[in-house]
Structure formats: structure tokens, C-alpha cells
Amino acid sequence: MTAIPIVYVNQSFVDLFCYSREEVLGQNYFFLTGPDTNPEVERHIRAAMQADAPLTLEVSLRAKDGREVWTAQFVSPVHDEQGRVIQHFASFWDITRRVRAERRTRRLNEVLESRVRERTHELQTELDRRHALEGVLTESIREKDQLRSQRSVLLHEVNHRAKNSIAMAISMLRLQIRHRTIPWSRRRWKMPSNAWIISPAFTISSTGRAAMMCRRLIWQGT
């Protein structure tokens, strides 16, 4: 089956493909195929004809003016009285609008999916950035809390040592006051020039100003 000539076309076929009857009659059945036609179409049609079986498929064809025409083809064998196949009947249903609408829908879906992917990537990037910032803030807060804790410990230690020093100075001062009574005369006791005379009865030599301040604190507290 090398050639399948066309022996009849109706006016709808002429209007669809813009060929005159004279131009179509005698042509090979596959003369309407174009560069976008699936190469498997011819094989499927020939196989159906040889198997004496009907066939339905959607095919991209070319009109005389170069337009792409999508058709739903139905091919069926025609038998004579003895049941022999004498010809084949083919009908073409124009589905170009539907196919174009489906193409537009696919393109829109592709654009939409692309935008969704881009937006998802942007949101994921922003989410990762926020998570990283939250991590930095959390670490900063933790370090701040640690510094506050260390500061409290340091202040407690300084306060404790200061209290111990003051307590030691007060104890020394009390011992000096209790066991050393200094007369008024500096010459008699041969007091050093750096001695401080606090009253006619008391003096402080080597304890210095800190001891005197502690003594004043004791007097103010009692």
C-alpha cells in the first residue's frame, strides 16, 4: 500500500483546507501533513488500513495557505457486498481552537509555575535570612545574659573583698584604740612626723587615712 489516492471530498473539507476539489482529487492521503505532523501518524493509519480496523487520532495538518490545522481524524474501512475492503472513509473534525486554547493554558501554567518557583525561592531565601538573624540575636542575648551573670559574680566578689578589707581595718583600729593610749605630747613619745593626732588621748601612725575613715564610720554607726 504505497499510495492512498483521494477520490472524494465534500465542501467542508474544501473550506477547512482551502484547496479546490480539483487540487485534492487524486492526491495522496498524506499530502496534508506538515513539518509539525507526528511522523508516527502515517504508520498508525497504514497499520489500521491493513488490519481492516477503524482508527481515531488527533493530527496536525497544513492548509493551502500554510495555516496549522489540528483535526480529529476518524478512519474506517468501507466494504462491498462480499465483505472486501474497497476504500476507506476519513472524516476530519477541526479542533484547532481547542488545541490552541490548551496550548495557551499550558503556557500560562508554565509561566505561573515559574513565578511560583521564583517566589517560593525568594520566600525561602528570606526565611533562611530571618532564621540566621534570629540565631545571631539569640546568641547575642545569651552572651549578654552571661556577661550580666559574670558582672553579678564580680560585683559580689568585689563587695565581699571590700567588706573583708573594711572589717580587717576596723579590727586593727579597735586593737590600736584598745591597747595604745598616746599622750598629748609628741616630744615625750617621740612621734614620727607623719603621725596624725586625732584627739588629746588617741593617735594613729601607720594605719593612715583609711583607718581613720573606718573609725569615723564606726562612730556614726553606733
Summary of the structure (lengths in Angstrom):
residues: 222
radius of gyration: 55.9
end to end distance: 131.4
largest distance: 163.8
contacts: 492
relative contact order: 0.06
helix: 56%
strand: 17%
